[in-house]
Amino acid sequence: MNASAEGGAPPPVCFSVNSPPFNYTHSIASAYFSATFSGLGLSSNLFALVVLVKSYRRTQSRSRSSFLVFLLGLVLTDFMGLLVTGSIVVSFHVTHFNWRLLDPRCHFCNFMGMSMVFYGLCPLLLGAAMAVERFVGINRPFARSARVSKSRAWSMVVSVWVAAGCVGLLPLTGLGSYHMQMPGSWCFFLIGSRPLDMTFSLLFSLTGLTSLAVSFVLNTVSVVTLLRVCCGKEAGSRRRDHEVEMMVQLLGIMIIASICWCPLLVFIAETVLSGSKLQVKYLLLWLRFATWNQILDPWVYILFRRSVLKRVYPRLDLSRGSIMTLYPGFTASLRRLTRSSLGGAASKVDEGGALDGTDRPAPRRPLPPTS
């Protein structure tokens, strides 16, 4: 239902397509659902944040501390995203406030739309940044050790926040626009046929899909490299438990993000490119799928820590160098298959257990004494 503006004046931009008051049927389940959903996500992220801070203070590994910085940034972003957007949605379901009366100049609607874009893109971009960090850490350990530190990792996290914030501000500059969405509890960018709206919709969708693609490619290469090192000739010479643990957690984050976000991102791109009418019920459905990412992310770290894995799987002995000790028969077969392709690469392992991409010079032998 589109209400006409008083005095014949055109309605504000955010209410030009959908304008309250809507024909809203009160359902107590919606308020309980939103409150339960937000409470579960906030408590999960808060618990993960406490565990991460304790691990961050105890860790001595340089690569581990940098990875924990990215995880802290991810959990903190998810927590704030649920806190900001969830509080608005729950408040609407409880009070049923009129957006036109509360926000006649669209400031509040623009803020929520920008928050939806910012907190939506941040986890995807942070996942790609974590994949880059692990790719460099496993495949180029010596080059990485000279450059990456905790302060550099925090700088990368802040850069991701700035990049996502810049994208979220674009509709306020004219590229796209934020609008009230049905059933009136939230604001998001307009998925429409106007060129500027189409451009921003594709920018949002392709940015998310590209981040997932980068994560998939780099994580696949990192897993193959790590398996080769763990199953090579010197697999048991050094501990690689940190590398395995971080890789398992990163794969879990990537899988959850792909399952939760791909339907929404593909739906937006397909709607814009096909020029078909927006199906609101599918938009709401895929948006709820995407929101699950913020709830499930913290549980990846909570459940896939070494201490938890060793309790669930007593046979798991990470101190011997690989999670593959769970399956000794598979490890032996994989080792035979990879030896021919490895050559001498498996022996080029740095002191932290990661693969070195360069040959080390052989130690010089002392010259015989001269007469």
Disulfide bonds with the S-S distance in Angstrom:
Cys14-Cys106 1.92
Cys109-Cys187 2.02
